[in-house]
């Protein structure tokens, strides 16, 4: 167990197992993961293909449920929640940034950014104002009425980040956010995510297989064969304190 | 929220216009067919109803009995068993509104250089009440005319046209079988009866005049045929019983003896006609409804394809917080919009088709608001019913599997 009890644990994972049923029998992917992540941390999860890091992320994001073990998100035990309760948890607590951007192709950038607020039941005026504000935050305020297909990959990922922030989530999950981007753009995106972590205290968990990307984080966790292989602080002094 | 969902549904449909249109087409044709078929059925019913109405409502006819000559029985109305006083007695019954004895026949009519053959009916003034028939010009004759056996006449529209052309017939004198009759009035148009006779091709003269002067009879004051109008539809059974009992008493027929008269309920015959057309219009509607169901299946088919195609979109929505019912509502809304728009187009087509049919054929078509409302409701129900399964399938997807879908 790292980090003593003085900071609030945003995420507690205890004895997490996940196995998939296949024709060749049960296929274990996670074999007992214990982890604690405090509010405000910036974590990179690394590991080879098949190490279970993506499955772990999906469980953290409440998109998938573990076969056994407990996952507490901000004190909520997710193992007892219904599909709709998990949906609400994702909506209020978690922002997602995907490798493939995952914007809705037929909706304008503004509508894409506003969508989580729509599902949260925010009033129209507020949605429009905040979506505009978020687009401005990622430097795309002039493209609100564009469709995603008209802007570049890097810009699309910025919109996805803006969307993930819509409901002021405590946890930002980024699954290979730079996987489809060139190096310069990747670094821009990472700067943006790093700034969110520093300035707003948003907890960030990032999955990547690129070492330079991982080093934007302050703590790197390595997965091997469904278990945590190493867990180390890499933060540069001065970047820690907000 | 709803405005947004409508906008998104619109976007989804606009993204694939041809497919949306083809999906709608099934319902468009279905609703159009239902509206048109119901209009045709309603038209037939209206025709029957109008024919029944021109005959007069709540009617009985009472016929005198048949004669038996050397063992050969003649039909009803050949023996002089009913009299004018029978008619008056029937009129006294509380459930009877009016009684009209008639003496039927045809005669040659002459006015100036024109001549015409028409049915000339001897009637009492109550005949107009019984048949619910109004005059458009002149005056009806009165009981006094009947009593004095006056040579006066009221003529129908066809007779007026054939004899007088554009001239005003009132107060002119026509000759019926060479005797002069003064035309007192002209009847309003009634059109065809439901067995196809021209009801306007007729001349009405006082009953007594017909019997004594025009046709002649060896039994003065006998009546072979009379029409009886009951006060209401509810009073029909009571009236039929009342007439039968009264006439049996007056004719001193012992219990078990056969009636020397016949009472027929004319409304019953009309009811059978109305029933037939009603069944016909129900069947037309039912056959057309099958195409509605087929249209609904078309919607379900396309919605299932659409759900599969948009699995990834569903995954994204779920990841950012859409609940199952948000997804369900989104897809349900799409199928409902498709059905409702398809239905609107169908109604327009159906109404247009009905107009076309009534212009190009002799058929009578009547589009009713109820028919439109009904097909609209059915179409909306079809959309919800057949849209529900695909929508539920979409809502039941697991977020992670939907997100991974390529």
Interface residues (C-beta under 8 A of the other chain):
Chain A: X58 X61 X63 X64 X83 X84 X87 X88 X90 X91 X92 X96 X98 X102 X103 X104 X105 X106 X107 X115 X116 X118 X119 X120 X121 X124 X163 X164 X167
Chain B: X1 X3 X4 X8 X11 X12 X15 X312 X313 X316 X317 X318 X319 X320 X321 X322 X323 X324 X325 X326 X398 X399 X400 X403
